[in-house]
Amino acid sequence: MATLHVRNVPDKLYKRIQKLAEAENRSVTAEVIRLLSQGVQAREARRGVADVIDRIRRRAQKVELPRGWTDSTELIREDRSR
């Protein structure tokens, strides 16, 4: 298992982590590991959503309408401008 050393942690942040750890009956180390894990999972989830949105946008850009058809977004814009 890896060891992580963190320097220059602001006192206020450390005290907040300490309070969280005490409230959950954990050590500061265990609480930091929990917080890091949650942060990484949240970041990965956001990245996953962003990837899906990017794929949808790319797919939408590839769609070619048959000749004579109007893109529905143009029709919606016209309706809104009236």
VENPEKA-V762108 format. One record per pair of residues at least 12 apart in sequence whose C-alpha atoms are under 10 Angstrom apart, sorted by the first residue. I is the first residue (numbers start at 1). J is the second residue. If there is no record, write none. Layout:
[[I J] [I J]]
This chain:
[[4 33] [14 28] [14 32] [15 28] [17 29] [17 31] [17 32] [17 35] [18 31] [18 32] [19 31] [20 32] [20 35] [21 34]]
